[in-house]
C-alpha cells in the first residue's frame, strides 16, 4: 500500500479513536505503531516501539515539566491561590464587576507560578464563584470570568504548553517563556476592560463590594508576597540567563515549599498530595509524549509533512492567509480536543510549512498558545470545563 495513503489515513483514524473516547496517548501510540507496521514491516516496527518509550522522554528539556507542575501543586495546597484572589478583591472589588475583575487578576498572578490552566480554573472556581454568587453576581458572568481567565496560565510562564511546543519544534524554552509575559498580562487587562464595559452597561451583572478600607487593601498584600517573590525570581532568572528554565523551575518549587512551611500552610499531608498530583500529571504528559513520538515516526516515514507542504505551496497562499487558515483550524480543533493533544497532533505537519513560509517560530508559538486559550473556552469545551469545575 502507498505510504502516503497510510499517512493521510492516519489522521482520520486518530480522530475516530478520539471520538470513541480512547485516551490521547493510547490513540497516537496505536495508530503510529499499526501504520509503521504496515509501511515498514514488523521487524522495524517492533524495533522502533522498543526504544521509543525511553528515548522520547529521556530529554533534558522535559525535566522542566514536573518542576513546573510541582510549583502549581505546592501553591494550590498551600492556599496561595486564595490569597491572590482575596488581594485582588480588596483592591478592585469596589468597582462594578470588581469580583470578576479580581478573578481575572488573581488567575493571571497565580498563573505566574502555576503553569497549568486546569489548576488555575479549579482553584478559582472553588474560591471566586461562590464569592461572586454571594454578592448577587450573574451566574453567567461568574462562570465566564473563571473559564476565560483560567487558561491564562497557558500563556503566562511557567507554561507547560510552551515547553511542549519548544520540544516538538526544537525552539528555545527560555525565549518562549519570556515572550509569553506581555501577551499574557495584556490579555488579562483586556478581560478586565471587557468586564468593566459589561457592568457599566448592565450594573446588575456584578454589583460593587462596599466597605473596603485602605487598611484592608494594604493588609491583603501580605498574603501575596511569596507568590510575587517567586514569580520575580523565576522571570528575572530566565530573562537574565542566570538560570536555565529547568533551574528556575527547581528554585521556584523549592521557594514555594519553604514559603508554605514557613507560613504553616503546608504540612506533610499537603506535601504528599502535591507530590502525588505532580506524579499523576507528569505521567499523563509523558505518556502523551511517547504516543506522539510513535505517531511522528509514521508521519516522517510517509513524508506527510513534505506532501502537505507541497500541496499548500501549490495553492499559492500568502503567509498571512496561511496563518489565518491555521488559526481557524486550531479554533475548530480546540472545540473538541485538549490543547496538548491538539499541538502534538498538528505540529509534525504544520510546523515545517510555517518555517518554509519564513514565519518566526517563536512568534508563531505565542500565537498558537493564544489560540489554544481560546479553544479551551469555546463550546463544547467550555461546557466540559464547567462540569469539571463544578
C-alpha positions in Angstrom: 0.0 0.0 0.0 1.2 3.5 -0.8 3.0 5.0 2.3 1.5 8.4 1.5 -2.0 7.0 1.7 -1.2 5.4 5.1 0.0 8.8 6.3 -3.2 10.6 5.2 -5.4 7.8 6.6 -3.7 8.1 10.0 -5.3 11.5 10.6 -8.9 10.4 10.4 -8.0 7.2 12.2 -6.8 9.3 15.1 -9.9 11.5 15.1 -12.0 8.4 15.1 -10.3 6.9 18.2 -10.5 10.3 19.9 -14.2 10.3 19.2 -14.6 6.8 20.6 -13.1 8.1 23.9 -9.7 6.4 23.7 -7.1 8.4 25.7 -4.8 10.6 23.5 -1.6 8.8 24.4 -3.0 5.3 23.5 -4.7 6.5 20.3 -1.5 8.0 19.0 0.5 5.0 20.1 -1.8 2.5 18.4 -2.2 4.5 15.1 1.6 5.2 15.0 2.6 1.6 15.6 0.0 0.0 13.3 0.8 2.4 10.5 4.6 1.9 10.9 4.0 -1.8 11.0 2.1 -1.7 7.6 4.6 0.6 5.9 8.0 -0.7 7.2 7.2 -4.2 8.3 7.1 -6.0 11.7 10.9 -6.0 12.4 11.4 -2.3 12.1 8.1 -1.5 13.8 9.0 -3.7 16.9 12.5 -2.3 17.0 11.1 1.3 16.9 8.5 0.7 19.6 11.1 -1.0 21.9 13.2 2.2 22.2 10.7 5.0 21.8 9.3 4.9 25.4 12.7 5.7 26.9 14.3 7.8 24.1 11.3 10.2 23.8 11.1 11.2 27.5 14.8 11.0 28.4 15.2 14.5 27.3 16.6 17.3 29.4 14.1 19.8 28.1 11.2 17.8 29.5 12.7 17.8 33.0 11.2 21.3 33.5 7.6 19.9 33.2 7.4 18.0 36.6 9.0 21.0 38.3 6.5 23.5 36.8 3.7 21.1 37.8 5.1 20.8 41.3 5.2 24.6 41.6 1.5 24.8 40.8 0.5 22.0 43.1 2.5 23.4 46.1 0.9 26.8 45.6 -2.5 25.2 45.4 -2.1 23.0 48.5 -0.6 26.0 50.5 -3.7 28.1 49.6 -1.7 30.8 47.8 -4.4 30.9 45.0 -7.0 32.1 47.6 -4.6 34.8 48.7 -4.2 36.2 45.2 -8.0 36.4 44.7 -8.5 38.0 48.1 -5.8 40.6 47.5 -7.3 41.5 44.1 -10.8 41.5 45.6 -9.7 44.1 48.2 -8.2 46.4 45.5 -10.7 46.2 42.7 -13.9 45.0 44.5 -15.2 48.5 44.9 -15.8 48.7 41.1 -18.9 47.3 39.4 -17.8 43.8 38.3 -14.9 44.1 40.7 -15.1 40.5 41.9 -15.0 39.3 38.3 -12.0 41.6 37.7 -10.4 40.2 40.8 -10.8 36.7 39.4 -9.0 37.6 36.2 -6.2 39.4 38.0 -5.9 36.6 40.6 -5.7 34.0 37.8 -3.0 36.0 36.0 -0.9 36.3 39.1 -1.4 32.7 40.2 -0.7 31.6 36.6 2.8 33.1 37.0 3.6 30.2 39.4 1.2 27.6 38.3 1.8 26.5 34.7 -1.5 24.6 34.5 -4.7 26.1 33.2 -6.7 23.3 34.9 -5.1 24.1 38.3 -5.9 27.8 37.7 -9.5 27.1 36.8 -10.1 24.7 39.7 -8.6 26.9 42.3 -10.6 30.0 41.3 -13.7 28.0 40.5 -13.8 26.9 44.2 -13.0 30.4 45.6 -14.2 33.0 43.3 -17.6 31.7 42.0 -19.1 31.2 45.5 -18.0 34.7 46.4 -19.5 36.3 43.3 -22.7 34.4 43.7 -22.9 35.5 47.4 -22.8 39.2 46.2 -25.5 38.7 43.6 -23.4 38.4 40.5 -24.8 36.9 37.4 -24.2 33.2 37.1 -23.0 33.6 33.6 -20.5 36.4 34.4 -19.2 34.4 37.3 -18.6 31.3 35.2 -17.3 33.2 32.3 -14.7 35.0 34.4 -13.2 31.8 35.6 -13.5 30.0 32.3 -11.8 32.8 30.4 -9.1 33.7 33.0 -8.2 30.1 33.9 -6.4 29.4 30.6 -4.1 32.4 31.2 -1.7 30.0 32.8 -1.0 28.6 29.3 0.4 31.9 28.2 2.0 33.4 31.4 5.1 31.5 32.3 5.7 28.9 33.6 3.7 27.3 30.8 3.7 23.6 30.2 2.2 24.1 26.7 5.1 26.3 25.7 7.6 23.7 26.9 5.9 21.1 24.8 5.9 23.3 21.8 9.6 24.1 22.3 10.4 20.4 22.5 8.4 19.5 19.4 9.8 22.3 17.3 13.4 22.5 18.7 13.0 26.1 19.9 14.4 27.9 22.9 12.2 27.3 26.0 13.6 30.4 27.7 12.7 32.7 24.7 9.2 31.3 24.5 8.6 31.7 28.2 9.9 35.3 28.2 7.8 36.1 25.1 4.6 35.0 26.9 4.6 37.6 29.7 3.5 40.6 27.8 0.6 39.0 25.8 -0.5 37.1 28.9 -0.9 40.1 31.1 -2.3 42.1 28.1 -5.0 39.5 27.7 -5.8 39.8 31.4 -6.1 43.6 31.0 -8.4 43.2 28.1 -10.6 40.9 30.1 -10.8 43.5 32.9 -11.8 46.2 30.5 -14.4 44.0 29.0 -15.9 43.2 32.4 -16.0 46.9 33.2 -17.8 47.8 30.0 -20.3 44.9 30.5 -21.2 46.0 34.0 -21.2 49.7 33.0 -24.0 48.8 30.5 -25.8 46.5 32.9 -24.9 47.1 36.6 -27.0 44.2 37.8 -24.5 41.8 36.3 -21.9 42.5 39.0 -22.6 44.9 41.9 -19.7 46.6 43.7 -18.4 45.4 47.1 -18.8 48.2 49.6 -17.0 48.9 52.9 -13.4 48.1 51.8 -10.9 50.3 53.5 -7.3 51.2 52.7 -6.2 49.2 55.7 -8.0 46.2 54.2 -6.2 46.7 50.9 -2.7 47.0 52.5 -3.3 44.1 54.8 -4.3 41.8 51.8 -0.9 42.3 50.2 0.7 40.3 53.0 -0.7 37.1 51.5 0.8 37.5 48.1 4.4 38.5 48.8 5.6 34.9 48.4 3.9 34.5 45.0 5.3 37.8 43.8 8.8 37.0 45.0 8.8 33.5 43.4 7.4 34.8 40.1 10.0 37.6 40.1 12.8 35.2 40.8 11.7 32.8 38.0 11.2 35.6 35.5 14.4 37.5 36.3 16.5 34.3 36.3 15.3 33.2 32.9 15.4 36.7 31.4 18.9 37.5 32.5 20.2 34.0 31.7 21.3 33.3 35.3 19.1 30.2 35.4 18.0 27.8 32.7 14.2 27.2 32.7 14.7 23.9 34.5 16.9 25.5 37.2 14.4 28.4 37.6 11.6 25.9 38.0 13.5 23.9 40.6 14.3 27.1 42.5 10.7 28.2 42.3 9.4 24.9 43.6 11.9 25.0 46.5 10.9 28.6 47.3 7.2 27.8 47.4 7.9 24.8 49.6 9.8 26.9 52.0 7.2 29.6 52.0 4.4 27.1 52.6 6.2 25.6 55.5 7.2 29.0 57.0 3.7 30.2 56.8 2.5 26.9 58.4 0.2 26.3 55.4 1.9 23.1 54.1 2.1 20.0 56.3 3.3 16.5 55.4 -0.1 15.6 54.1 -0.3 18.6 51.8 3.3 17.9 50.6 2.4 14.3 49.9 -0.8 15.3 48.0 1.2 17.8 45.9 3.8 15.2 45.0 1.2 12.6 44.2 -0.7 15.0 41.9 2.6 16.1 40.3 3.4 12.4 39.6 -0.1 11.8 38.0 0.0 14.8 35.8 3.7 14.2 34.7 2.9 10.6 34.0 0.0 11.6 31.8 2.1 14.2 29.9 4.9 11.8 29.4 2.6 9.1 28.2 1.3 11.5 25.5 4.9 12.3 24.6 5.6 8.6 24.0 2.4 8.3 21.9 3.2 11.4 19.8 6.8 10.3 19.1 5.5 6.9 17.9 3.0 8.7 15.7 5.6 11.1 14.4 7.8 8.3 13.2 4.9 7.2 11.0 4.4 10.8 9.8 8.1 11.1 8.9 8.3 7.7 7.2 5.3 8.6 5.0 6.7 12.1 4.2 3.4 13.5 5.0 4.8 17.0 6.0 6.6 17.3 2.7 3.5 16.3 0.7 1.3 18.7 2.8 3.8 21.5 2.3 3.8 20.9 -1.5 0.1 21.0 -1.5 -0.1 24.2 0.5 2.6 25.8 -1.7 0.7 24.8 -4.8 -2.3 26.8 -3.5 -0.3 30.0 -3.6 -1.3 31.2 -0.2 0.5 34.2 1.3 2.0 33.8 4.8 -0.9 35.9 6.3 -3.6 33.8 4.5 -1.8 30.6 5.7 -1.7 31.9 9.3 -5.4 32.7 9.1 -6.2 29.2 7.9 -4.0 27.6 10.5 -5.6 29.6 13.3 -9.1 28.8 12.1 -8.1 25.1 12.2 -6.9 25.4 15.8 -10.0 27.2 16.9 -12.1 24.3 15.4 -9.9 21.6 16.9 -9.9 23.4 20.3 -13.7 22.9 20.5 -13.2 19.1 20.7 -9.6 18.4 21.7 -7.3 19.1 24.7 -4.6 21.7 23.9 -1.7 19.3 24.4 -3.3 16.7 22.1 -4.0 19.4 19.5 -0.4 20.6 19.5 1.0 17.1 19.4 -1.2 16.1 16.5 -0.7 19.1 14.3 2.9 20.3 14.8 4.6 17.5 12.8 2.6 18.5 9.7 2.1 22.3 10.2 5.4 23.5 11.6 7.6 22.6 8.6 5.1 24.6 6.4 5.3 27.5 8.8 9.1 27.5 8.7 9.1 27.2 4.9 7.0 30.4 4.7 9.6 32.3 6.7 7.3 32.8 9.8 9.2 33.3 13.1 8.8 30.1 15.1 8.8 32.0 18.5 6.1 34.4 17.3 4.1 31.6 15.9 4.4 29.7 19.2 2.8 32.6 21.1 0.1 32.9 18.5 -0.6 29.1 18.9 -0.8 29.3 22.7 -3.2 32.3 22.4 -5.4 30.2 20.1 -5.2 27.3 22.5 -6.5 29.5 25.2 -9.5 30.5 23.1 -10.0 26.8 22.2 -10.2 25.9 25.8 -13.3 28.1 26.4 -15.2 27.6 23.1 -18.2 25.2 23.2 -18.4 22.4 23.8 -15.0 22.6 25.6 -16.4 25.3 27.9 -19.3 23.1 28.9 -16.9 20.2 29.7 -14.7 22.6 31.8 -17.8 23.9 33.6 -18.8 20.4 34.6 -15.3 19.6 35.8 -15.0 22.8 37.9 -18.5 22.3 39.4 
